[in-house]
């Protein structure tokens, strides 16, 4: 991952061959398992769905995260109320 200085308000996703995902602008990780990672970013809530997902690297001070596994879907939501609902919202979104 590019370790240049993270500037607040910036957000970037880099997907390599649907096997690795690098994210900047990460504020908070709400939940994660091997099929879904939910996090708050500078651009809203982000759900990452896939198979055999693993958090390879996480540095909240720099706002950086790296995930390995098969990336299947990404979805954003600007409504922070959905964080409290957890997977229910995103399960409906991805059906």
PDB file as gemmi writes it, atoms N, CA and C in Angstrom:
CRYST1    1.000    1.000    1.000  90.00  90.00  90.00 P 1                      
ATOM      1  N   UNK A   1       0.842  -1.179   0.000  1.00  0.00           N  
ATOM      2  CA  UNK A   1       0.000   0.000   0.000  1.00  0.00           C  
ATOM      3  C   UNK A   1       0.880   1.233   0.000  1.00  0.00           C  
ATOM      4  N   UNK A   2       0.461   2.229  -0.719  1.00  0.00           N  
ATOM      5  CA  UNK A   2       1.185   3.491  -0.773  1.00  0.00           C  
ATOM      6  C   UNK A   2       1.125   4.147   0.601  1.00  0.00           C  
ATOM      7  N   UNK A   3       2.266   4.398   1.209  1.00  0.00           N  
ATOM      8  CA  UNK A   3       2.295   4.930   2.570  1.00  0.00           C  
ATOM      9  C   UNK A   3       2.525   6.434   2.593  1.00  0.00           C  
ATOM     10  N   UNK A   4       2.084   7.129   1.535  1.00  0.00           N  
ATOM     11  CA  UNK A   4       2.161   8.579   1.560  1.00  0.00           C  
ATOM     12  C   UNK A   4       1.214   9.095   2.630  1.00  0.00           C  
ATOM     13  N   UNK A   5       1.442  10.303   3.053  1.00  0.00           N  
ATOM     14  CA  UNK A   5       0.642  10.874   4.138  1.00  0.00           C  
ATOM     15  C   UNK A   5      -0.839  10.899   3.765  1.00  0.00           C  
ATOM     16  N   UNK A   6      -1.662  10.399   4.644  1.00  0.00           N  
ATOM     17  CA  UNK A   6      -3.105  10.385   4.466  1.00  0.00           C  
ATOM     18  C   UNK A   6      -3.651  11.759   4.812  1.00  0.00           C  
ATOM     19  N   UNK A   7      -4.461  12.296   3.922  1.00  0.00           N  
ATOM     20  CA  UNK A   7      -5.080  13.594   4.168  1.00  0.00           C  
ATOM     21  C   UNK A   7      -6.548  13.371   4.498  1.00  0.00           C  
ATOM     22  N   UNK A   8      -6.988  13.945   5.598  1.00  0.00           N  
ATOM     23  CA  UNK A   8      -8.367  13.796   6.016  1.00  0.00           C  
ATOM     24  C   UNK A   8      -9.309  14.241   4.897  1.00  0.00           C  
ATOM     25  N   UNK A   9     -10.350  13.458   4.678  1.00  0.00           N  
ATOM     26  CA  UNK A   9     -11.318  13.769   3.644  1.00  0.00           C  
ATOM     27  C   UNK A   9     -11.090  13.011   2.359  1.00  0.00           C  
ATOM     28  N   UNK A  10      -9.920  12.400   2.198  1.00  0.00           N  
ATOM     29  CA  UNK A  10      -9.632  11.653   0.982  1.00  0.00           C  
ATOM     30  C   UNK A  10      -9.965  10.181   1.165  1.00  0.00           C  
ATOM     31  N   UNK A  11     -10.395   9.571   0.068  1.00  0.00           N  
ATOM     32  CA  UNK A  11     -10.773   8.163   0.101  1.00  0.00           C  
ATOM     33  C   UNK A  11     -10.404   7.552  -1.235  1.00  0.00           C  
ATOM     34  N   UNK A  12      -9.792   6.377  -1.180  1.00  0.00           N  
ATOM     35  CA  UNK A  12      -9.376   5.700  -2.406  1.00  0.00           C  
ATOM     36  C   UNK A  12      -9.536   4.196  -2.242  1.00  0.00           C  
ATOM     37  N   UNK A  13      -9.971   3.543  -3.313  1.00  0.00           N  
ATOM     38  CA  UNK A  13     -10.045   2.085  -3.378  1.00  0.00           C  
ATOM     39  C   UNK A  13      -9.168   1.614  -4.523  1.00  0.00           C  
ATOM     40  N   UNK A  14      -8.369   0.590  -4.278  1.00  0.00           N  
ATOM     41  CA  UNK A  14      -7.580  -0.039  -5.334  1.00  0.00           C  
ATOM     42  C   UNK A  14      -7.829  -1.536  -5.237  1.00  0.00           C  
ATOM     43  N   UNK A  15      -8.385  -2.107  -6.306  1.00  0.00           N  
ATOM     44  CA  UNK A  15      -8.654  -3.542  -6.355  1.00  0.00           C  
ATOM     45  C   UNK A  15      -7.700  -4.156  -7.367  1.00  0.00           C  
ATOM     46  N   UNK A  16      -6.993  -5.191  -6.946  1.00  0.00           N  
ATOM     47  CA  UNK A  16      -6.066  -5.902  -7.820  1.00  0.00           C  
ATOM     48  C   UNK A  16      -6.601  -7.303  -8.095  1.00  0.00           C  
ATOM     49  N   UNK A  17      -7.021  -7.544  -9.338  1.00  0.00           N  
ATOM     50  CA  UNK A  17      -7.478  -8.860  -9.785  1.00  0.00           C  
ATOM     51  C   UNK A  17      -8.571  -9.458  -8.900  1.00  0.00           C  
ATOM     52  N   UNK A  18      -9.375  -8.614  -8.273  1.00  0.00           N  
ATOM     53  CA  UNK A  18     -10.445  -9.042  -7.370  1.00  0.00           C  
ATOM     54  C   UNK A  18      -9.943  -9.905  -6.218  1.00  0.00           C  
ATOM     55  N   UNK A  19      -8.621  -9.861  -5.947  1.00  0.00           N  
ATOM     56  CA  UNK A  19      -8.022 -10.674  -4.886  1.00  0.00           C  
ATOM     57  C   UNK A  19      -7.508  -9.842  -3.724  1.00  0.00           C  
ATOM     58  N   UNK A  20      -7.176  -8.585  -3.967  1.00  0.00           N  
ATOM     59  CA  UNK A  20      -6.744  -7.697  -2.890  1.00  0.00           C  
ATOM     60  C   UNK A  20      -7.437  -6.351  -3.054  1.00  0.00           C  
ATOM     61  N   UNK A  21      -7.708  -5.726  -1.942  1.00  0.00           N  
ATOM     62  CA  UNK A  21      -8.358  -4.421  -1.925  1.00  0.00           C  
ATOM     63  C   UNK A  21      -7.607  -3.536  -0.942  1.00  0.00           C  
ATOM     64  N   UNK A  22      -7.168  -2.385  -1.411  1.00  0.00           N  
ATOM     65  CA  UNK A  22      -6.529  -1.399  -0.559  1.00  0.00           C  
ATOM     66  C   UNK A  22      -7.459  -0.206  -0.446  1.00  0.00           C  
ATOM     67  N   UNK A  23      -7.705   0.237   0.786  1.00  0.00           N  
ATOM     68  CA  UNK A  23      -8.654   1.316   1.047  1.00  0.00           C  
ATOM     69  C   UNK A  23      -7.955   2.384   1.872  1.00  0.00           C  
ATOM     70  N   UNK A  24      -8.123   3.653   1.475  1.00  0.00           N  
ATOM     71  CA  UNK A  24      -7.690   4.763   2.313  1.00  0.00           C  
ATOM     72  C   UNK A  24      -8.931   5.564   2.697  1.00  0.00           C  
ATOM     73  N   UNK A  25      -8.797   6.380   3.697  1.00  0.00           N  
ATOM     74  CA  UNK A  25      -9.936   7.155   4.182  1.00  0.00           C  
ATOM     75  C   UNK A  25     -10.814   6.356   5.121  1.00  0.00           C  
ATOM     76  N   UNK A  26     -10.253   5.311   5.729  1.00  0.00           N  
ATOM     77  CA  UNK A  26     -10.998   4.473   6.667  1.00  0.00           C  
ATOM     78  C   UNK A  26     -11.045   5.168   8.022  1.00  0.00           C  
ATOM     79  N   UNK A  27     -12.244   5.312   8.559  1.00  0.00           N  
ATOM     80  CA  UNK A  27     -12.427   5.947   9.862  1.00  0.00           C  
ATOM     81  C   UNK A  27     -12.618   4.898  10.952  1.00  0.00           C  
ATOM     82  N   UNK A  28     -13.422   3.876  10.652  1.00  0.00           N  
ATOM     83  CA  UNK A  28     -13.794   2.891  11.661  1.00  0.00           C  
ATOM     84  C   UNK A  28     -14.227   1.604  10.973  1.00  0.00           C  
ATOM     85  N   UNK A  29     -13.862   0.456  11.537  1.00  0.00           N  
ATOM     86  CA  UNK A  29     -14.354  -0.836  11.055  1.00  0.00           C  
ATOM     87  C   UNK A  29     -15.517  -1.234  11.946  1.00  0.00           C  
ATOM     88  N   UNK A  30     -16.716  -1.347  11.337  1.00  0.00           N  
ATOM     89  CA  UNK A  30     -17.906  -1.691  12.107  1.00  0.00           C  
ATOM     90  C   UNK A  30     -17.990  -3.179  12.392  1.00  0.00           C  
ATOM     91  N   UNK A  31     -17.722  -4.009  11.391  1.00  0.00           N  
ATOM     92  CA  UNK A  31     -17.770  -5.456  11.576  1.00  0.00           C  
ATOM     93  C   UNK A  31     -17.019  -6.128  10.445  1.00  0.00           C  
ATOM     94  N   UNK A  32     -16.633  -7.370  10.689  1.00  0.00           N  
ATOM     95  CA  UNK A  32     -15.971  -8.125   9.632  1.00  0.00           C  
ATOM     96  C   UNK A  32     -16.072  -9.619   9.919  1.00  0.00           C  
ATOM     97  N   UNK A  33     -16.158 -10.382   8.851  1.00  0.00           N  
ATOM     98  CA  UNK A  33     -16.020 -11.826   8.896  1.00  0.00           C  
ATOM     99  C   UNK A  33     -15.492 -12.257   7.532  1.00  0.00           C  
ATOM    100  N   UNK A  34     -15.488 -13.545   7.243  1.00  0.00           N  
ATOM    101  CA  UNK A  34     -14.871 -14.001   5.995  1.00  0.00           C  
ATOM    102  C   UNK A  34     -15.733 -13.747   4.758  1.00  0.00           C  
ATOM    103  N   UNK A  35     -16.957 -13.208   4.947  1.00  0.00           N  
ATOM    104  CA  UNK A  35     -17.824 -12.912   3.813  1.00  0.00           C  
ATOM    105  C   UNK A  35     -18.169 -11.435   3.665  1.00  0.00           C  
ATOM    106  N   UNK A  36     -17.965 -10.630   4.718  1.00  0.00           N  
ATOM    107  CA  UNK A  36     -18.343  -9.227   4.651  1.00  0.00           C  
ATOM    108  C   UNK A  36     -17.504  -8.386   5.602  1.00  0.00           C  
ATOM    109  N   UNK A  37     -17.080  -7.229   5.106  1.00  0.00           N  
ATOM    110  CA  UNK A  37     -16.401  -6.229   5.930  1.00  0.00           C  
ATOM    111  C   UNK A  37     -17.211  -4.950   5.793  1.00  0.00           C  
ATOM    112  N   UNK A  38     -17.635  -4.376   6.928  1.00  0.00           N  
ATOM    113  CA  UNK A  38     -18.377  -3.119   6.931  1.00  0.00           C  
ATOM    114  C   UNK A  38     -17.525  -2.073   7.629  1.00  0.00           C  
ATOM    115  N   UNK A  39     -17.328  -0.937   6.947  1.00  0.00           N  
ATOM    116  CA  UNK A  39     -16.508   0.098   7.546  1.00  0.00           C  
ATOM    117  C   UNK A  39     -17.028   1.477   7.201  1.00  0.00           C  
ATOM    118  N   UNK A  40     -16.654   2.417   8.037  1.00  0.00           N  
ATOM    119  CA  UNK A  40     -16.986   3.816   7.801  1.00  0.00           C  
ATOM    120  C   UNK A  40     -15.784   4.468   7.146  1.00  0.00           C  
ATOM    121  N   UNK A  41     -16.033   5.151   6.027  1.00  0.00           N  
ATOM    122  CA  UNK A  41     -14.963   5.839   5.308  1.00  0.00           C  
ATOM    123  C   UNK A  41     -15.289   7.329   5.238  1.00  0.00           C  
ATOM    124  N   UNK A  42     -14.371   8.086   4.715  1.00  0.00           N  
ATOM    125  CA  UNK A  42     -14.573   9.525   4.527  1.00  0.00           C  
ATOM    126  C   UNK A  42     -15.716   9.804   3.552  1.00  0.00           C  
ATOM    127  N   UNK A  43     -16.098   8.819   2.727  1.00  0.00           N  
ATOM    128  CA  UNK A  43     -17.151   8.994   1.734  1.00  0.00           C  
ATOM    129  C   UNK A  43     -18.431   8.239   2.089  1.00  0.00           C  
ATOM    130  N   UNK A  44     -18.552   7.774   3.319  1.00  0.00           N  
ATOM    131  CA  UNK A  44     -19.756   7.077   3.756  1.00  0.00           C  
ATOM    132  C   UNK A  44     -19.457   5.657   4.187  1.00  0.00           C  
ATOM    133  N   UNK A  45     -20.511   4.950   4.556  1.00  0.00           N  
ATOM    134  CA  UNK A  45     -20.373   3.562   4.963  1.00  0.00           C  
ATOM    135  C   UNK A  45     -20.111   2.699   3.736  1.00  0.00           C  
ATOM    136  N   UNK A  46     -19.251   1.708   3.884  1.00  0.00           N  
ATOM    137  CA  UNK A  46     -18.873   0.841   2.777  1.00  0.00           C  
ATOM    138  C   UNK A  46     -18.987  -0.608   3.220  1.00  0.00           C  
ATOM    139  N   UNK A  47     -19.715  -1.399   2.435  1.00  0.00           N  
ATOM    140  CA  UNK A  47     -19.796  -2.841   2.649  1.00  0.00           C  
ATOM    141  C   UNK A  47     -19.010  -3.523   1.548  1.00  0.00           C  
ATOM    142  N   UNK A  48     -18.136  -4.421   1.953  1.00  0.00           N  
ATOM    143  CA  UNK A  48     -17.331  -5.200   1.017  1.00  0.00           C  
ATOM    144  C   UNK A  48     -17.744  -6.651   1.219  1.00  0.00           C  
ATOM    145  N   UNK A  49     -18.210  -7.287   0.158  1.00  0.00           N  
ATOM    146  CA  UNK A  49     -18.623  -8.685   0.262  1.00  0.00           C  
ATOM    147  C   UNK A  49     -17.742  -9.539  -0.623  1.00  0.00           C  
ATOM    148  N   UNK A  50     -17.518 -10.760  -0.164  1.00  0.00           N  
ATOM    149  CA  UNK A  50     -16.692 -11.674  -0.927  1.00  0.00           C  
ATOM    150  C   UNK A  50     -16.596 -13.025  -0.261  1.00  0.00           C  
ATOM    151  N   UNK A  51     -15.546 -13.745  -0.594  1.00  0.00           N  
ATOM    152  CA  UNK A  51     -15.301 -15.076  -0.039  1.00  0.00           C  
ATOM    153  C   UNK A  51     -13.891 -15.118   0.529  1.00  0.00           C  
ATOM    154  N   UNK A  52     -13.744 -15.771   1.667  1.00  0.00           N  
ATOM    155  CA  UNK A  52     -12.440 -15.920   2.328  1.00  0.00           C  
ATOM    156  C   UNK A  52     -11.755 -14.575   2.540  1.00  0.00           C  
ATOM    157  N   UNK A  53     -12.510 -13.574   2.973  1.00  0.00           N  
ATOM    158  CA  UNK A  53     -11.952 -12.241   3.217  1.00  0.00           C  
ATOM    159  C   UNK A  53     -11.138 -12.228   4.503  1.00  0.00           C  
ATOM    160  N   UNK A  54      -9.980 -11.597   4.429  1.00  0.00           N  
ATOM    161  CA  UNK A  54      -9.100 -11.451   5.589  1.00  0.00           C  
ATOM    162  C   UNK A  54      -8.551 -10.033   5.583  1.00  0.00           C  
ATOM    163  N   UNK A  55      -8.535  -9.409   6.750  1.00  0.00           N  
ATOM    164  CA  UNK A  55      -7.911  -8.101   6.876  1.00  0.00           C  
ATOM    165  C   UNK A  55      -6.412  -8.329   7.003  1.00  0.00           C  
ATOM    166  N   UNK A  56      -5.694  -7.923   5.980  1.00  0.00           N  
ATOM    167  CA  UNK A  56      -4.243  -8.115   5.946  1.00  0.00           C  
ATOM    168  C   UNK A  56      -3.533  -7.029   6.738  1.00  0.00           C  
ATOM    169  N   UNK A  57      -4.041  -5.794   6.630  1.00  0.00           N  
ATOM    170  CA  UNK A  57      -3.409  -4.662   7.293  1.00  0.00           C  
ATOM    171  C   UNK A  57      -4.489  -3.661   7.676  1.00  0.00           C  
ATOM    172  N   UNK A  58      -4.369  -3.070   8.870  1.00  0.00           N  
ATOM    173  CA  UNK A  58      -5.295  -2.033   9.316  1.00  0.00           C  
ATOM    174  C   UNK A  58      -4.521  -1.023  10.139  1.00  0.00           C  
ATOM    175  N   UNK A  59      -4.608   0.241   9.723  1.00  0.00           N  
ATOM    176  CA  UNK A  59      -3.975   1.327  10.455  1.00  0.00           C  
ATOM    177  C   UNK A  59      -4.956   2.491  10.462  1.00  0.00           C  
ATOM    178  N   UNK A  60      -5.731   2.615  11.539  1.00  0.00           N  
ATOM    179  CA  UNK A  60      -6.740   3.667  11.609  1.00  0.00           C  
ATOM    180  C   UNK A  60      -6.125   5.050  11.769  1.00  0.00           C  
ATOM    181  N   UNK A  61      -4.926   5.141  12.338  1.00  0.00           N  
ATOM    182  CA  UNK A  61      -4.265   6.448  12.439  1.00  0.00           C  
ATOM    183  C   UNK A  61      -3.990   7.018  11.055  1.00  0.00           C  
ATOM    184  N   UNK A  62      -3.602   6.166  10.117  1.00  0.00           N  
ATOM    185  CA  UNK A  62      -3.353   6.594   8.742  1.00  0.00           C  
ATOM    186  C   UNK A  62      -4.594   6.454   7.866  1.00  0.00           C  
ATOM    187  N   UNK A  63      -5.641   5.787   8.390  1.00  0.00           N  
ATOM    188  CA  UNK A  63      -6.852   5.586   7.610  1.00  0.00           C  
ATOM    189  C   UNK A  63      -6.687   4.556   6.511  1.00  0.00           C  
ATOM    190  N   UNK A  64      -5.824   3.551   6.724  1.00  0.00           N  
ATOM    191  CA  UNK A  64      -5.508   2.569   5.693  1.00  0.00           C  
ATOM    192  C   UNK A  64      -5.955   1.171   6.093  1.00  0.00           C  
ATOM    193  N   UNK A  65      -6.389   0.430   5.073  1.00  0.00           N  
ATOM    194  CA  UNK A  65      -6.788  -0.955   5.290  1.00  0.00           C  
ATOM    195  C   UNK A  65      -6.482  -1.748   4.031  1.00  0.00           C  
ATOM    196  N   UNK A  66      -6.078  -2.996   4.212  1.00  0.00           N  
ATOM    197  CA  UNK A  66      -5.820  -3.896   3.101  1.00  0.00           C  
ATOM    198  C   UNK A  66      -6.550  -5.205   3.378  1.00  0.00           C  
ATOM    199  N   UNK A  67      -7.281  -5.684   2.374  1.00  0.00           N  
ATOM    200  CA  UNK A  67      -8.087  -6.906   2.510  1.00  0.00           C  
ATOM    201  C   UNK A  67      -7.680  -7.883   1.419  1.00  0.00           C  
ATOM    202  N   UNK A  68      -7.592  -9.163   1.778  1.00  0.00           N  
ATOM    203  CA  UNK A  68      -7.331 -10.231   0.815  1.00  0.00           C  
ATOM    204  C   UNK A  68      -8.533 -11.154   0.755  1.00  0.00           C  
ATOM    205  N   UNK A  69      -8.738 -11.775  -0.387  1.00  0.00           N  
ATOM    206  CA  UNK A  69      -9.828 -12.721  -0.590  1.00  0.00           C  
ATOM    207  C   UNK A  69     -10.461 -12.451  -1.940  1.00  0.00           C  
ATOM    208  N   UNK A  70     -11.529 -13.145  -2.248  1.00  0.00           N  
ATOM    209  CA  UNK A  70     -12.234 -12.926  -3.507  1.00  0.00           C  
ATOM    210  C   UNK A  70     -13.249 -11.810  -3.310  1.00  0.00           C  
ATOM    211  N   UNK A  71     -13.028 -10.662  -3.958  1.00  0.00           N  
ATOM    212  CA  UNK A  71     -13.912  -9.503  -3.842  1.00  0.00           C  
ATOM    213  C   UNK A  71     -15.071  -9.693  -4.806  1.00  0.00           C  
ATOM    214  N   UNK A  72     -16.299  -9.709  -4.279  1.00  0.00           N  
ATOM    215  CA  UNK A  72     -17.485  -9.905  -5.111  1.00  0.00           C  
ATOM    216  C   UNK A  72     -18.300  -8.631  -5.281  1.00  0.00           C  
ATOM    217  N   UNK A  73     -18.480  -7.845  -4.202  1.00  0.00           N  
ATOM    218  CA  UNK A  73     -19.357  -6.676  -4.261  1.00  0.00           C  
ATOM    219  C   UNK A  73     -18.867  -5.581  -3.334  1.00  0.00           C  
ATOM    220  N   UNK A  74     -19.130  -4.334  -3.752  1.00  0.00           N  
ATOM    221  CA  UNK A  74     -18.885  -3.154  -2.921  1.00  0.00           C  
ATOM    222  C   UNK A  74     -20.142  -2.300  -2.954  1.00  0.00           C  
ATOM    223  N   UNK A  75     -20.538  -1.748  -1.821  1.00  0.00           N  
ATOM    224  CA  UNK A  75     -21.704  -0.857  -1.793  1.00  0.00           C  
ATOM    225  C   UNK A  75     -21.485   0.225  -0.752  1.00  0.00           C  
ATOM    226  N   UNK A  76     -21.868   1.450  -1.122  1.00  0.00           N  
ATOM    227  CA  UNK A  76     -21.781   2.594  -0.220  1.00  0.00           C  
ATOM    228  C   UNK A  76     -23.165   2.989   0.267  1.00  0.00           C  
ATOM    229  N   UNK A  77     -23.201   3.583   1.461  1.00  0.00           N  
ATOM    230  CA  UNK A  77     -24.393   4.221   1.986  1.00  0.00           C  
ATOM    231  C   UNK A  77     -23.950   5.478   2.719  1.00  0.00           C  
ATOM    232  N   UNK A  78     -24.652   6.581   2.489  1.00  0.00           N  
ATOM    233  CA  UNK A  78     -24.338   7.814   3.196  1.00  0.00           C  
ATOM    234  C   UNK A  78     -25.106   7.932   4.507  1.00  0.00           C  
ATOM    235  N   UNK A  79     -26.097   7.081   4.702  1.00  0.00           N  
ATOM    236  CA  UNK A  79     -26.962   7.169   5.867  1.00  0.00           C  
ATOM    237  C   UNK A  79     -26.353   6.393   7.031  1.00  0.00           C  
ATOM    238  N   UNK A  80     -25.841   7.114   8.025  1.00  0.00           N  
ATOM    239  CA  UNK A  80     -25.166   6.477   9.158  1.00  0.00           C  
ATOM    240  C   UNK A  80     -26.113   5.662  10.036  1.00  0.00           C  
ATOM    241  N   UNK A  81     -27.415   5.849   9.881  1.00  0.00           N  
ATOM    242  CA  UNK A  81     -28.362   5.033  10.653  1.00  0.00           C  
ATOM    243  C   UNK A  81     -28.234   3.567  10.301  1.00  0.00           C  
ATOM    244  N   UNK A  82     -27.786   3.267   9.096  1.00  0.00           N  
ATOM    245  CA  UNK A  82     -27.693   1.880   8.666  1.00  0.00           C  
ATOM    246  C   UNK A  82     -26.570   1.139   9.376  1.00  0.00           C  
ATOM    247  N   UNK A  83     -25.594   1.854   9.935  1.00  0.00           N  
ATOM    248  CA  UNK A  83     -24.539   1.190  10.696  1.00  0.00           C  
ATOM    249  C   UNK A  83     -25.157   0.431  11.861  1.00  0.00           C  
ATOM    250  N   UNK A  84     -26.152   1.024  12.518  1.00  0.00           N  
ATOM    251  CA  UNK A  84     -26.791   0.376  13.656  1.00  0.00           C  
ATOM    252  C   UNK A  84     -27.612  -0.832  13.239  1.00  0.00           C  
ATOM    253  N   UNK A  85     -28.093  -0.825  12.031  1.00  0.00           N  
ATOM    254  CA  UNK A  85     -28.867  -1.963  11.541  1.00  0.00           C  
ATOM    255  C   UNK A  85     -27.979  -3.118  11.134  1.00  0.00           C  
ATOM    256  N   UNK A  86     -26.706  -2.844  10.892  1.00  0.00           N  
ATOM    257  CA  UNK A  86     -25.757  -3.898  10.559  1.00  0.00           C  
ATOM    258  C   UNK A  86     -26.058  -4.561   9.246  1.00  0.00           C  
ATOM    259  N   UNK A  87     -25.919  -5.866   9.230  1.00  0.00           N  
ATOM    260  CA  UNK A  87     -26.016  -6.622   7.998  1.00  0.00           C  
ATOM    261  C   UNK A  87     -27.404  -6.611   7.388  1.00  0.00           C  
ATOM    262  N   UNK A  88     -28.439  -6.329   8.153  1.00  0.00           N  
ATOM    263  CA  UNK A  88     -29.784  -6.348   7.612  1.00  0.00           C  
ATOM    264  C   UNK A  88     -29.955  -5.467   6.390  1.00  0.00           C  
ATOM    265  N   UNK A  89     -29.468  -4.249   6.469  1.00  0.00           N  
ATOM    266  CA  UNK A  89     -29.563  -3.337   5.337  1.00  0.00           C  
ATOM    267  C   UNK A  89     -28.795  -3.868   4.138  1.00  0.00           C  
ATOM    268  N   UNK A  90     -27.567  -4.308   4.363  1.00  0.00           N  
ATOM    269  CA  UNK A  90     -26.748  -4.741   3.250  1.00  0.00           C  
ATOM    270  C   UNK A  90     -27.208  -6.091   2.701  1.00  0.00           C  
ATOM    271  N   UNK A  91     -27.781  -6.946   3.531  1.00  0.00           N  
ATOM    272  CA  UNK A  91     -28.357  -8.190   3.014  1.00  0.00           C  
ATOM    273  C   UNK A  91     -29.473  -7.868   2.029  1.00  0.00           C  
ATOM    274  N   UNK A  92     -30.333  -6.893   2.373  1.00  0.00           N  
ATOM    275  CA  UNK A  92     -31.405  -6.506   1.461  1.00  0.00           C  
ATOM    276  C   UNK A  92     -30.837  -5.844   0.201  1.00  0.00           C  
ATOM    277  N   UNK A  93     -29.791  -5.075   0.360  1.00  0.00           N  
ATOM    278  CA  UNK A  93     -29.185  -4.362  -0.763  1.00  0.00           C  
ATOM    279  C   UNK A  93     -28.581  -5.337  -1.781  1.00  0.00           C  
ATOM    280  N   UNK A  94     -27.969  -6.420  -1.294  1.00  0.00           N  
ATOM    281  CA  UNK A  94     -27.259  -7.329  -2.191  1.00  0.00           C  
ATOM    282  C   UNK A  94     -28.112  -8.463  -2.721  1.00  0.00           C  
ATOM    283  N   UNK A  95     -29.389  -8.562  -2.332  1.00  0.00           N  
ATOM    284  CA  UNK A  95     -30.242  -9.648  -2.834  1.00  0.00           C  
ATOM    285  C   UNK A  95     -30.601  -9.433  -4.253  1.00  0.00           C  
TER     286      UNK A  95                                                      
END                                                                             
